[in-house]
Amino acid sequence: MRLGLFDMIGLAGSLVFALPLANFAVDRLLAGKTGLGGGLLVVAVAMVVLPQYFLDPGRVLRGLARGLLPRQLRGSDDPGTEPDPADE
């Protein structure tokens, strides 16, 4: 995955909050509190991973444009589809 300038700034912002949380989670794991430590570690990883893979702004904009454009302007995603006889 190639990151642009704004993506790198967003990743740095996520890491600013996720790294101290991960540090505390590892400390709790080493102290024997596995439930709390494991849960916080999952949250810290999710803070970095979710915005990068699931909240991609390009994917969100493409989905929004695909939903707003009429069917004739979208382009054919599935070339095997037949036109609806009611439209003719």
C-alpha positions as CSV (number, residue, x, y, z in Angstrom):
1,M,0.0,0.0,0.0
2,R,1.4,3.4,-1.0
3,L,0.8,6.2,1.5
4,G,0.4,9.8,0.5
5,L,1.3,12.7,2.6
6,F,-2.2,13.0,4.3
7,D,-2.2,9.2,4.8
8,M,1.1,9.4,6.6
9,I,-0.1,12.3,8.8
10,G,-3.2,10.3,9.7
11,L,-1.1,7.2,10.5
12,A,1.2,9.3,12.7
13,G,-1.9,10.7,14.5
14,S,-3.2,7.2,15.1
15,L,0.2,6.0,16.4
16,V,0.4,9.0,18.8
17,F,-2.6,7.5,20.6
18,A,-2.1,3.8,19.9
19,L,1.6,3.4,21.1
20,P,1.0,4.6,24.7
21,L,-2.0,2.4,24.9
22,A,-0.1,-0.6,23.5
23,N,2.7,0.1,26.0
24,F,0.2,0.1,28.9
25,A,-1.4,-3.1,27.5
26,V,2.0,-4.9,27.4
27,D,2.7,-3.7,31.0
28,R,-0.7,-5.2,32.1
29,L,0.1,-8.4,30.3
30,L,3.4,-8.8,32.0
31,A,1.7,-7.9,35.4
32,G,-0.5,-10.9,34.9
33,K,-3.8,-9.1,34.0
34,T,-4.3,-10.9,30.7
35,G,-7.9,-9.9,30.1
36,L,-7.2,-6.2,30.5
37,G,-3.9,-6.3,28.7
38,G,-5.2,-8.4,25.8
39,G,-8.2,-6.2,25.4
40,L,-6.2,-3.0,25.3
41,L,-3.7,-4.5,22.9
42,V,-6.6,-5.4,20.5
43,V,-7.9,-1.8,20.8
44,A,-4.5,-0.3,20.1
45,V,-4.0,-2.5,17.0
46,A,-7.5,-1.7,15.8
47,M,-6.8,2.1,16.1
48,V,-4.0,1.7,13.5
49,V,-5.4,-1.0,11.3
50,L,-9.0,-0.1,10.9
51,P,-8.5,3.4,9.4
52,Q,-5.9,2.1,7.0
53,Y,-7.8,-0.8,5.5
54,F,-11.5,-0.3,6.1
55,L,-11.9,3.5,6.1
56,D,-10.0,4.3,2.9
57,P,-11.3,7.7,1.7
58,G,-11.0,6.6,-2.0
59,R,-13.2,3.5,-1.4
60,V,-15.8,5.6,0.5
61,L,-15.9,8.2,-2.3
62,R,-16.2,5.5,-5.0
63,G,-19.1,3.8,-3.2
64,L,-20.8,7.2,-2.7
65,A,-20.4,8.1,-6.3
66,R,-21.6,4.7,-7.4
67,G,-24.7,5.0,-5.3
68,L,-25.5,8.5,-6.5
69,L,-24.9,8.1,-10.2
70,P,-27.7,6.8,-12.5
71,R,-27.3,3.3,-13.8
72,Q,-26.5,4.5,-17.3
73,L,-23.5,6.6,-16.2
74,R,-21.9,4.0,-13.8
75,G,-20.3,1.9,-16.5
76,S,-20.8,-1.8,-16.9
77,D,-19.3,-3.7,-13.9
78,D,-20.9,-7.0,-15.1
79,P,-20.7,-7.3,-19.0
80,G,-23.0,-10.4,-18.9
81,T,-26.0,-8.5,-17.8
82,E,-28.9,-8.2,-20.2
83,P,-30.9,-5.0,-20.6
84,D,-34.3,-5.0,-19.0
85,P,-37.1,-5.5,-21.6
86,A,-39.3,-3.0,-19.8
87,D,-36.7,-0.3,-20.5
88,E,-37.0,-0.7,-24.3
